[in-house]
């Protein structure tokens, strides 16, 4: 699987599991157009790989991932904004429809479009320090990548509207209480691959 030099993502295989890691921590792992296009291509590859049964998304530094690149968003026009939104929507739908086991292993900030990505997975495991938010309201925008549909289904309309309309940050313990995440673990990635280790022993 070819990944370009200086890629914003890395893919590691551990047995039948594939780890998709966001590796631009100095930028808070933004889901730029380049990142979305790479993810779309590589997830398609993994989806057709019969040796892979689980895809795990994780971050680096103190961030799982952030939302769209704000510099790119600022340049959107009425002509290309729809295309930008559809690019993210199609990716999130592809993850949601995946026949593989999909897990978000979250350690740190999971913000904006990254929260949409996490919502697209079948399971979310987070470290105690993790923080979740949809802060678009502070910029006068709202997510266009499916979060407005997925978040209310998961945590209820009232709590979802509060997150969308206030941009309030949710700590891991509260996220677990709401049902936004499934587990709190000190090392979410290790937890996500531990079953593979057990199978190999």
Secondary structure, DSSP 4 states (H G I P E B T S, - for coil): ----TT-SEEEEEETTEEEEEE--GGGT----HHHHHHHHHHHHHHHT-TT--EEEEE-BTTEEE-SS-HHHHHT--TTTHHHHHHHHHHHHHHHHT-SSEEEEEE-SEEETHHHHHHHHSSEEEE-TT-EEE-GGGGGT----SSHHHHHHHHH-HHHHHHHHHH---EEHHHHHHHTS-SEE-TTHHHHHHHHHHHHH-
